[in-house]
Amino acid sequence: MVNKLYILLFIFSCGFYSTKGSLPANIDSVHISPILNESTEYLVSKQLKESITENIVDENIIRIKGWDSADSRLNITILEIKDTPNIYGNNSDNQYSQVDQWKIIIKSKVSWVNASTGETLFDGSIESYGIYGNVSDMNMDGIDNDGDNLFDSNDSDEFGPPREGAIRIAVEKISRQIINQITSNW
């Protein structure tokens, strides 16, 4: 009988366990500071803030509050956005090489700070990318633009103009990496 009681206590105590873990002491909310953007792509900061906010709300990770009432602050700076050739090919006359695929890379700096103590909970660089081709629609380029082994119409995030789609993919990846960093510090 005692063994059964211990087993029941063990099972019920595990029922309250969360796979998210628990927040650091005295942290139950975050303020997402305005994102500083040192790149020439001015819309990316808005896209990134929307993506992070949406992911935090969807996953119910932590409450989002205003600057004056949040227990922590998430500070993000977009350092650089650059296009680099990813795959070269030959033109039809075989006279010179041309770029068949591009990789857009977004580099950012992220810090998560305890608002009351000033303690840095996370501070680091996060980099992400999206790949795009030279066609008019990302949904028809035959490229795995986000590295998830899904192509074109089989991938729900591969749509629209190629470069804009690659930026959208890279922003979503950075957002996920930031959320992973927040939850890995619990």
N, C-alpha and C positions, 0 to 999 in steps of 0.2 A: 504494500500500500504506500509506503514512504517513497519507494522508487517511482511509482506512478505520479505521485505528487511532485517530485523533482522534475520529472519529464514534462508535466503540464506547466510548471513554472517556467521551465526553459523555453517551451514552445510559445507561451504567451509573452514572455519577455522579448522574444525575437520578433513578435508581431508588431512591436512599436519601433523596431529598428527601421531606419530610412536608408535607402541606398545613397541618398545625397549626403549623408553625414550630418553634422551640425555646424552652424556658423561659428566663427571665432567669438570669444567672449565679448559681450556687449555690442555685437553687430547683428542687426536684423533688418537693416535697410541700406540702400545705396542711392547716391545721387550720381547720375551720369553727367559729368561736366561737359560744357560745350567742347566739341572736338576741334582741336587745333589742326589746321591743314596747311602744311608747308609745300604742298604740291600745286600744280597748275589745274588740277581737276577739282573744281570747287564743289561739285555736287556730291562727291564721295563722302565728305564728312556727314552730310545729311543722311545719305543712304546707310552709312555705318551706324549712326545713332539710332535710326529706325530699326535696323536689323537687330542690334543688341537689345533694345527695349522690347521688341517683339519676342525674341528668344527668351529673355528673362521672364516675361509675363507668361508665355506659353508653357515654359518648364516650371513655373512657380518656384524659382530658385530663391529669390530674395525680394523684399518689397522695394519699389522705386519711390523715392520721396524727393522733395525739394532740397535745395542746398542747405537751408537753415535747420532742417529737421532730420536729415539723414545721418545715420551712424557712420557711414563710410562714403568715400568719394572715388569714383572711377575716372581717371584722367587719361585721355588718349590723344596722341599726336600722330597724324599721318605725316611721315617723314618724306616719302618719295613714292611716286607712281611712274613706272617706266615700262616701255614696250621694248622687248628684245626679240630678235629672230629666234624661232624655235626649230624650224625645218626649212632647209633650202632645197630648191629644185632648179631645173633648167627651163629657160623659155622655149618656145616652139622652134626657134631657129638654132638652139643650142649654142648661142653666142655668148651668153652670160648667165650667171646664177640669179635666181629670184627667190624671195622669201615666200614660202607656201603656207607657213603657220607662224603665228606670233604668240608670245607669252607676255601677258601683262602682269607685272609684279607690284604688289603694294607692300610697302614697309611701314611699320608703325611702332610706336613706343607706348607702352601701357603701364600705368601704375594704379594700384588699389590701395587706398590709405584709410586708416582708422581716423575718423573725423575728430574724436575726442582726445586721442593720445598723440596723433601725428605719426603713429607707427605705420610703416609700409608693410602691407600684407602681401603684395606682389609688385614686382618692378621688373620689366623686361621688354624685349623686342619681339614683335610678332610679324612674320612675313607670310604672304599668301600669293597665289597666282590663279589666273584663268588663261586658257588657251583659245585662240580664235584663228580663223582662216580668212581667205580672201573672197568669200562668197557673200551674197547680200543678206542671207538669213542664217543664223547659227543653227537652226533646226535642219539645215540641209548640207552641212559642211563635212559630214562623215568623220568628225573629230570627237573624241571623248574630252570635252572642254573642261571638265572639272575633276577628272581622274577617278570617277566612280564606276568605270567599266560599263556605262550606259551611253548609247549614242543617239543623237538627234531626237526623233519622235518618241523613243523609249525613255528619254530623260526629261523630266518635267521642268528642269531649270535651264534647258538649252533652247532658248527662243530669242527672237529679236535681232537687231543689228549686232554683228559679231563682237565688235570692240566693247560696246555697251553691255552685252551679255557677259563677256569675260570679266569686266569690272564688277558686275553684279555678283558673279560667282566668287570672285576673290574677296569681295566685301563680306559675303555670307560665310566664307571659310574663316576670315579673321574674327568675325562675330562669334562663331563656334569655338575658336581657339581661346578667345577671351573668357568665354563662359567656362570652358574646361579649366582654365587657369584659376578662376574664382573658386570653382567647386573642388579643385585638387588641393586648395589651401585649407580645407575644412578638416 
